[in-house]
Amino acid sequence: MSAYRTTLRRAGTVAALATAGVLAAAGVASAHVTVHPESYAKGATDGVITFRVPNEEDKASTTKVQVFLPTDHPVLGVLVTPQNGWTAKVTTSKLKTPVKTDDGTITDAVSEITWTGGKIGAGQFEDFNVAFGQLPEDADQLTFKTLQTYSDGNVVRWIEESTGGDEPENPAPVLKLTAKESADGDGTPAASASTAATATKTTSASSSSSSSDSTARGLGIAGLIVGVLGLAAGAFAVVRSRSPRS
């Protein structure tokens, strides 16, 4: 009986550790700086994108957030939403290749937005909203490299890009640009810009929640399977140990 209890105790410990490890991994995976919604149509106008910044430290607060906008495929007409407790500094840069629009030729575009003065505590996150006039039409995605500075001086560089389908340790937020949708087959975007801007807030919450829930659910199931296998192995060992005596 003693050997039986010892074996089951060991199997239960293995299962518990495996499940805990899987859940911990799920928590880490969901703590990246992300952009919402995850996609927009190419050339979309008058919309809003949100940068969600979670705090990963237990003993330090996020005190500075820097988002770098691409200038090879610039985002035009950038405006920053006032954020309680935060001060935004917008930096513009001269474009190597000017962009021609219906309103004229654009030679400058926003290249960096820096938020300071606020604080994101442990277990909290902050949404930073940025309005735009027009997204580029000649790109499949936009990468927004981001620096997150903590009160202890630590800086997390969210600048790595995915290669080969594997997510890097510190991935940069990426906004995918999809083909334009047409309402009547003439190439005109189906949804108006104002509708896209209104839908952004809802899409932001649902996309983040859905992605996080799916990942956590999958990892949780994997942990339970590992636990069951551990218990089965323990039971098999008990049967083998008791068979000679029987």
N, C-alpha and C positions, 0 to 999 in steps of 0.2 A: 504493500500500500504506500509506503514511504517513497519508493522509486516512482510509483505512478503519480503521486502528488508533485514530486520534484519535476518530472517531465512536463506535466501540464503547466506548472508555474513558469518553467523556462519558455514553453511555447507561447504562453500568454504574454510574457515580457517581450518576446520577439515581435509579436503582432502589434503590441502597444507602441513599441519604438518605431516600427515601420509606419504605422498610421500617423504618429506624431511628426515623423520626418516628412511625410507627404503633405500634411497640412501646413507645416512650416514653409515648405517650398512653395505652396500655393500663395501664402501670404507675401513672400518675397517677390514672386513673379508679378503680382498685381500692384506693386509699389512704384512703378515707373512714372515719369512725367509723360503725359499723353495729350493728344490733340483731339478735339471733338467738334463736329462729327468726324467720323473716320474718313469720309470722302465727300467730294463736291464734283459737280460737272465742270469740265474744262470751260474756261471763260465765264464762269458764274459771276454775277454782279450783285452788289449791295447785300452781302451776307455777313455772318459772324462766325468766327472760329474761337474756340475756348481751349486754353492751355490749363490742364488740371495738374497741380503740383502737390503731391502727398509728402508728408514729413516722415522720413525713415528712421530718424534718430530718436532714442529714448531720453537722452540727456541734453539735447540741443534743439534749438528752434531754427527754422528756415527764415533768414532775414533778407535775402536778396535773390532775385530770379532774373536771369538774362536770357532772352530769346533772340536768336539770330535768324533773320529772314533771308532767303536766297535772293541774290541779285542777278544771277544768270537767267532766272525765270522769275522776275519780280512780281510781288503782290502790290497792286496799285491802290491808291486812295486809302491808306491805312489810318484808322482812328482808334484811340485807346479809350475804353470805358473807365470812368472814374471808379477807383477801388477804395473802399473805406480803410483807412490806416496806411495805405500805400501811395507812394509817389512814383509816377511813371516818367521816364526819360526816353524820348524817341530820337533815334539817330538816323539821319538820311545819308545816302551815298550816291555819287555820280555813277550812272549806268554805263557800262562799256558799250552796250548796244541800246540806243534809245528805242522806246516803244511808241508806235504810232497808234493813236486812238481817234475816235470821232471828235474829241474835244481838242485834239492837237497832239504834238509829239512830247512824250514824257522823257525827261533826261535824268531825273532824280527819283529815288524810291527809298522807302524805309528799309534799313538793313539791320537794325537792332532796337529792341525795347527792353529797358531795364526797370524793374520794380524794386524799390527799397522803402524802408521805414516801417513796414509791417512785420508781422510775425506769424509763422505757422507752427503750432505746438505739436508735441508728440501725439500720434494717433489722429492728427487732423490733416485736412487738405484745403487748398485754396484754388478757386477758378478765376483765371484772368481772361477777360473777354476782349477780343480785338475785332473791330469791324473793318471790312475791306470794300473797295469800290469795284475791283475786278481781279479775278484770278487769271493766270496765264493760260493760253490755249495750246502752247507748244511743249507741254510737259505731261508726264504720266503720274508724277507725284512731286510733292514738295517736302523737303526735309528741313525741320526747324531745330538746329542744334541749340541745346539749352545748358546753362550753367546754374547750379543750385548751391548757394552759399549758406552755411550754417553758422550759428552764433559762436561755435567753438573754433571757427576758422576753416573747417573742413569744406572743400568744394567738390561736389559731385558733377562730373562732366557727362551729360547726356548727349553724346556726339557720335556714337558708333552706329554705323549703318549695317543692315542685315546683308549677309552674303551666303548664297547657297541655301536659303530658306531657314537657316538657324538664327535665332534671336541672340544678339550679343548681350553681354553683361549689363552695359549701360546704353541701351538703344536710344537714338534720337527720335523725337516725335515725328511722325510721317503722316501727311495728308495725301490720300490717293485722289487723283483726278481722273474721272471717268468720262466716257464719250458723252457728248451732248444728247439729251433726250429731245425728241420732236413730238409736238402735239398734232401736227397735220402733215408731216413728211417733208416740210420745207427747210428743216435744219434749225428751226427756232426752238430755243429751250422751252420745255413744256411748263416748268414751274417758274413763276416770276421770282425776281430777286427778293422781294419783300416776303414772299411765302417761305423761301428758303431760310431767311433770317429768323422768321417766327418759329419755324420747325426746329431750329438748331438746338434750342434749350432742351426740348423734349428728347430729341435724338441723342443729345449728349448724355443725359442720364440713363436712357434705356440701353444705348450701345455699350457704355462702360459697365453697367450692371449685368447685361447679358453675357458680355465677354468674360467678366470676372466669375460669374456664376457657373458658366460652362466649364471654365478651366478648373475651378475648385471642385466641381462635381466629378469631373473626369479623374482628377488626382485622388479625390476621396474614394472613389470606387476602386482605383488601383491599390490604395492602402488597405481597403477591406479584403481584397483578393489576397494580398500578401499575408494578411492576418489569418485568413482561413487556411491558406496553405501551410502556415506555421503550425496551426492547431492540428491539421491533418498529419503533418510530419511527426508531431509529438505523440499523437494517438498510435500511429504506426510503430513508433519506437517502443511504446508500452506493450503493444501486442507481441512484438518480437521478443521483448525481454521476458514476457510471461509464458510464451509458448513452450520453452523447454520444461518449465516446472509443470505445466499442464500435462 
